[in-house]
Amino acid sequence: MKAKISIITLGVKNLVKSKKFYAKLGFKANDKYKGIIFFKLQNLTLALFPQKELAEDATVSVKGSGFRSFTLAHNVSSKKKVDAVLAEAKKAGGRIVKFGQDVSWGGYSGYFKDPDGFLWEVAWNPFMDLV
């Protein structure tokens, strides 16, 4: 298997609400397929699919809550841009869970939740060119 991820699919409770949230953040939607929304990112596609249907497709229970044991990350070129993106996410309907601050690994980051509770880290990473 090649070390690559092509699509990240988020199981969402309200497809229309989630599409609007990401559109407000500047993501360009491809919704020509019934029941699923695709956003083409730079090297990846983000997909939104109804949570219940996604669980059924994977043959797992939709029940459960809390921390999903992963985050999505959006890296920017400065601390100031971290704060600007967090403000943009809040304006779009996201909930800030950690305001931008210096972090132990040497960068600066904050977190917001999308309408379904998916955590997004917004970070300035001084070591990004090493990754």
Backbone bond lengths (Angstrom), bond angles and torsions (degrees), N, CA, C in turn:
res aa  C-N    CA-C-N  psi(-1)  N-CA   C-N-CA  omega(-1)  CA-C   N-CA-C  phi
1 M - - - 1.447 - - 1.526 108.96 -
2 K 1.309 116.64 135.92 1.461 121.08 175.88 1.517 109.67 -75.03
3 A 1.318 117.09 145.12 1.465 122.50 178.46 1.521 108.65 -79.09
4 K 1.328 115.81 86.52 1.459 120.08 -176.68 1.524 109.67 -158.58
5 I 1.318 115.81 147.57 1.466 122.10 172.62 1.516 106.19 -118.57
6 S 1.315 116.95 128.36 1.462 121.78 -178.76 1.527 112.50 -95.59
7 I 1.328 115.86 -43.61 1.464 121.08 -176.20 1.522 108.76 -138.15
8 I 1.323 116.60 137.96 1.461 122.56 167.38 1.518 105.29 -110.96
9 T 1.328 116.59 122.34 1.461 121.47 -179.73 1.519 109.39 -108.80
10 L 1.314 115.93 124.82 1.457 121.93 176.95 1.521 108.85 -101.04
11 G 1.319 115.82 128.02 1.459 120.48 174.52 1.516 109.06 -81.61
12 V 1.319 117.13 113.26 1.461 121.58 -173.65 1.527 111.73 -112.15
13 K 1.318 115.73 151.40 1.461 120.86 -178.98 1.523 112.27 -79.59
14 N 1.329 116.85 -32.88 1.460 120.89 -177.80 1.528 108.18 -135.39
15 L 1.324 116.11 102.31 1.460 121.86 -174.47 1.525 111.98 -60.21
16 V 1.318 117.45 -41.89 1.468 121.53 -178.20 1.525 110.33 -66.03
17 K 1.327 116.93 -46.66 1.468 121.37 179.63 1.523 111.38 -61.47
18 S 1.326 116.80 -43.91 1.461 120.24 -179.58 1.522 111.55 -67.54
19 K 1.320 116.81 -39.02 1.471 119.91 177.38 1.530 110.02 -60.66
20 K 1.319 117.25 -43.76 1.469 121.49 179.53 1.529 110.88 -62.89
21 F 1.333 117.21 -42.31 1.463 121.39 179.45 1.526 110.74 -58.41
22 Y 1.316 116.90 -52.21 1.466 119.78 -178.26 1.525 112.13 -68.05
23 A 1.319 117.19 -33.18 1.469 119.89 176.05 1.531 110.41 -63.85
24 K 1.337 117.15 -38.21 1.462 120.66 178.03 1.530 111.50 -65.04
25 L 1.325 116.52 -24.38 1.465 120.49 177.08 1.530 111.68 -85.55
26 G 1.325 116.88 -0.04 1.458 120.78 176.85 1.519 115.33 97.45
27 F 1.332 117.50 5.63 1.463 120.28 178.14 1.530 107.93 -76.15
28 K 1.311 117.12 134.88 1.467 122.79 -179.65 1.524 109.27 -93.40
29 A 1.334 115.94 117.40 1.466 121.47 -174.32 1.521 112.60 -85.25
30 N 1.317 114.63 140.92 1.452 122.65 167.90 1.519 104.60 -114.41
31 D 1.322 115.90 101.70 1.459 119.99 -177.73 1.522 112.04 -115.83
32 K 1.330 115.91 32.85 1.460 119.02 -179.03 1.532 112.18 -76.96
33 Y 1.336 116.51 -10.92 1.451 120.39 177.42 1.518 109.18 -98.14
34 K 1.307 117.66 135.89 1.460 121.79 -176.34 1.526 111.78 -67.80
35 G 1.327 115.88 126.73 1.451 121.79 172.05 1.510 116.55 82.80
36 I 1.322 118.73 5.06 1.459 121.28 178.55 1.521 108.67 -146.31
37 I 1.319 115.77 144.17 1.463 121.83 179.04 1.528 107.44 -116.84
38 F 1.329 116.69 134.10 1.459 121.63 175.75 1.521 109.49 -115.46
39 F 1.316 115.71 140.05 1.463 122.59 172.71 1.524 106.39 -122.88
40 K 1.311 117.40 115.71 1.466 120.79 178.11 1.521 107.91 -80.17
41 L 1.318 115.88 119.47 1.446 122.13 177.40 1.525 108.03 -100.49
42 Q 1.292 119.08 -172.33 1.462 120.55 -176.32 1.520 113.15 -59.80
43 N 1.301 118.71 -52.83 1.467 121.61 -178.12 1.515 112.41 -128.36
44 L 1.321 115.90 23.23 1.453 120.21 -170.93 1.520 108.41 -160.93
45 T 1.311 116.71 160.24 1.457 121.46 173.17 1.526 108.14 -117.73
46 L 1.322 116.02 133.20 1.458 122.59 173.14 1.522 106.60 -101.04
47 A 1.318 116.54 129.17 1.460 120.94 179.74 1.521 109.82 -119.51
48 L 1.327 116.09 144.31 1.460 122.80 173.58 1.521 107.25 -115.32
49 F 1.325 116.30 130.76 1.463 121.90 -176.04 1.521 106.90 -142.25
50 P 1.314 119.33 141.36 1.469 119.87 -179.73 1.533 111.90 -52.89
51 Q 1.327 115.18 130.43 1.459 122.19 -173.79 1.527 112.82 -53.74
52 K 1.315 116.74 -48.54 1.466 121.06 -177.22 1.532 110.54 -62.09
53 E 1.312 116.32 -43.57 1.467 120.07 -179.95 1.530 111.74 -67.44
54 L 1.331 116.94 -35.84 1.460 120.52 178.20 1.529 110.18 -65.65
55 A 1.331 116.57 -42.88 1.468 120.45 177.48 1.527 110.73 -62.85
56 E 1.325 116.49 -42.30 1.467 119.92 178.04 1.525 110.97 -62.89
57 D 1.330 116.86 -41.86 1.455 120.92 -179.99 1.525 111.22 -61.77
58 A 1.328 116.07 -37.56 1.473 121.20 -179.76 1.529 112.00 -85.94
59 T 1.315 116.46 -2.37 1.468 124.34 -177.27 1.521 112.99 56.18
60 V 1.354 115.91 45.61 1.463 122.11 176.28 1.525 108.76 -127.94
61 S 1.321 115.99 164.87 1.460 121.35 178.57 1.525 110.57 -74.82
62 V 1.313 116.62 140.93 1.459 121.74 176.61 1.528 110.71 -78.96
63 K 1.332 116.84 -15.05 1.461 120.99 -177.76 1.513 111.44 -70.99
64 G 1.310 114.91 146.56 1.455 120.95 -179.78 1.512 109.04 131.57
65 S 1.302 115.82 153.78 1.460 119.32 -179.46 1.523 108.31 -157.04
66 G 1.304 114.17 -175.11 1.452 119.06 178.87 1.516 111.30 94.36
67 F 1.302 115.89 -160.97 1.455 121.49 -178.05 1.518 110.16 -68.07
68 R 1.309 116.29 129.05 1.458 121.58 -176.04 1.534 112.52 -87.57
69 S 1.300 118.08 4.53 1.462 124.33 176.74 1.516 114.50 67.55
70 F 1.320 117.84 25.35 1.448 121.67 170.80 1.517 109.22 -158.44
71 T 1.313 115.56 159.86 1.462 121.38 173.32 1.516 108.41 -133.00
72 L 1.304 115.54 158.22 1.454 122.11 171.11 1.524 105.52 -99.62
73 A 1.314 117.68 148.89 1.455 119.49 -176.79 1.518 111.30 -128.33
74 H 1.322 114.46 142.80 1.458 122.70 175.78 1.523 106.36 -128.56
75 N 1.333 116.31 110.92 1.459 120.73 -178.53 1.519 110.41 -94.58
76 V 1.323 114.83 141.35 1.462 121.74 -179.85 1.524 109.08 -128.49
77 S 1.323 115.72 174.67 1.471 120.27 -170.33 1.525 115.45 -92.96
78 S 1.346 118.36 0.59 1.466 119.24 179.65 1.523 110.77 -160.54
79 K 1.324 114.85 162.74 1.462 120.49 175.18 1.535 110.36 -61.77
80 K 1.313 115.98 -41.18 1.466 121.13 -179.46 1.534 110.91 -59.48
81 K 1.331 116.14 -38.44 1.471 119.63 179.56 1.524 111.57 -70.54
82 V 1.327 117.41 -30.82 1.467 119.69 174.44 1.524 108.92 -57.60
83 D 1.327 116.27 -51.53 1.464 120.63 -178.78 1.522 111.71 -62.38
84 A 1.339 117.38 -36.95 1.463 121.08 179.73 1.529 111.41 -66.64
85 V 1.331 117.45 -41.83 1.466 120.87 179.36 1.525 110.27 -67.71
86 L 1.328 117.60 -40.23 1.465 120.02 176.86 1.522 110.64 -60.91
87 A 1.323 117.44 -41.51 1.472 121.41 177.81 1.529 110.34 -64.16
88 E 1.316 116.55 -39.70 1.470 120.95 178.39 1.529 110.66 -64.21
89 A 1.317 116.90 -41.86 1.467 120.97 178.75 1.530 110.99 -63.83
90 K 1.330 116.56 -40.87 1.465 120.30 178.21 1.526 110.73 -63.69
91 K 1.315 116.16 -44.39 1.465 121.09 179.21 1.534 111.25 -61.67
92 A 1.335 116.73 -33.58 1.462 121.59 -179.62 1.531 112.41 -77.21
93 G 1.338 117.22 -9.96 1.461 120.62 179.05 1.517 114.04 115.35
94 G 1.316 117.38 4.74 1.456 120.78 176.49 1.518 110.51 -78.55
95 R 1.326 116.09 166.68 1.464 120.93 179.27 1.522 108.39 -117.34
96 I 1.323 116.21 122.88 1.460 120.84 178.43 1.529 108.25 -73.12
97 V 1.335 116.31 126.37 1.463 120.10 177.87 1.522 111.48 -109.31
98 K 1.336 116.88 -17.26 1.465 121.43 175.22 1.524 107.07 -153.22
99 F 1.300 115.86 116.04 1.461 119.78 178.28 1.521 109.30 -70.03
100 G 1.327 116.56 157.43 1.457 121.83 -179.87 1.514 111.68 -55.39
101 Q 1.323 116.03 133.46 1.457 121.40 179.46 1.527 109.87 -159.65
102 D 1.325 115.69 157.85 1.454 120.46 174.30 1.521 108.22 -63.43
103 V 1.346 115.85 140.43 1.463 120.04 -176.56 1.522 110.97 -122.85
104 S 1.322 115.84 162.76 1.463 122.83 -171.85 1.526 114.13 -59.76
105 W 1.309 118.05 -27.84 1.471 120.18 -177.11 1.535 112.38 -85.97
106 G 1.330 117.84 5.23 1.455 121.21 172.99 1.511 116.02 102.38
107 G 1.305 117.47 -2.89 1.460 121.13 179.66 1.509 111.97 -104.60
108 Y 1.322 114.60 -157.68 1.463 123.20 -179.25 1.521 105.89 -142.55
109 S 1.317 117.79 126.80 1.463 118.65 -177.89 1.515 112.13 -153.81
110 G 1.320 114.03 164.72 1.445 123.97 174.06 1.517 108.10 -148.35
111 Y 1.319 116.97 171.95 1.459 121.57 -177.68 1.527 110.83 -133.34
112 F 1.338 114.73 146.19 1.460 120.79 168.17 1.517 109.36 -132.37
113 K 1.339 115.62 158.75 1.460 122.14 174.48 1.516 108.29 -107.80
114 D 1.329 116.02 139.52 1.458 120.39 173.80 1.534 108.30 -79.53
115 P 1.334 119.65 -179.83 1.469 120.36 -176.95 1.525 115.10 -58.32
116 D 1.329 118.31 -21.80 1.456 120.89 179.11 1.517 113.40 -100.76
117 G 1.332 116.74 5.64 1.453 120.22 176.83 1.526 114.96 90.11
118 F 1.342 117.85 6.57 1.463 119.17 176.45 1.523 108.90 -70.44
119 L 1.315 115.98 130.53 1.461 121.95 -177.73 1.521 111.59 -84.74
120 W 1.315 115.22 129.81 1.456 123.43 173.95 1.520 108.07 -115.69
121 E 1.326 116.10 125.46 1.457 120.45 171.28 1.520 107.44 -92.64
122 V 1.312 116.19 133.31 1.465 121.59 172.14 1.516 105.00 -111.86
123 A 1.346 115.80 121.92 1.458 118.11 -170.64 1.521 113.15 -139.45
124 W 1.321 113.55 146.43 1.459 121.71 164.10 1.523 104.31 -105.15
125 N 1.310 115.68 121.60 1.448 121.48 -177.56 1.516 109.05 -118.56
126 P 1.332 118.12 110.09 1.460 120.13 -178.62 1.528 112.49 -66.58
127 F 1.323 117.47 -11.14 1.455 121.86 -178.36 1.519 112.65 -106.76
128 M 1.333 118.28 10.07 1.454 121.89 -173.46 1.520 112.96 -55.63
129 D 1.310 117.80 -34.33 1.461 119.88 -179.42 1.535 112.04 -69.03
130 L 1.327 117.40 -12.03 1.455 121.21 178.04 1.518 112.14 -90.41
131 V 1.334 117.53 -14.50 1.470 121.76 -176.69 1.507 110.53 -85.02
